[in-house]
């Protein structure tokens, strides 16, 4: 499972105690570690 260029990304919430992130990518919810989340580059 991955995130491809052109995907619609929405941040849902952050896990408690500095854990990972929950994001929605093209209508699928994914849990990610902070290191993975930081590597996502968004363009407007």
C-alpha positions, 0 to 999 in steps of 0.5 A: 500500500502506498500513496501515489502522486495525485492522490487526495490526502486528508489528515484525520487525527494524531495518535495519543502520546506522540504516536503515529498519524491517521490519514485518509488517502483516496477514501482509505484510512491509513495509520502511519509512523511520524517518520513516514508522515514527514516524508509526504510532500503536499502541493496546492 
